[in-house]
């Protein structure tokens, strides 16, 4: 993995990109650099993802709560102050949020 340059990031200056789910939507603020993607993601109330995700992530829940369902039928909640770490192609997951959530997510080539 390449070294990242020193960077001060003001998330308020990064525009939101809206992604619709099966229900609700997500707003993403994204920075991609040297194979690493860093995102500030807000899920709306009644959010239901529109796909199963195979990517690995490091997720920190800033506000709210999400429910994560795995392909093996296990499911759990990620609440404010909690983190989750998944590797690529190991734990297919599906996300919902009843009341909405704000997440800080890092993913990239290092999670293989």
Secondary structure, 3 states (H helix, E strand, C coil): CCCCCCCCCCHHHCCCEEEECCECEEEEEEEEECCEEEEEEEECCCEECCCCECCCEEEEEEEEEEEEEECCCCEEEEECCCEEEECCCCCCEEEEECCCEEEEEEEEHHHC
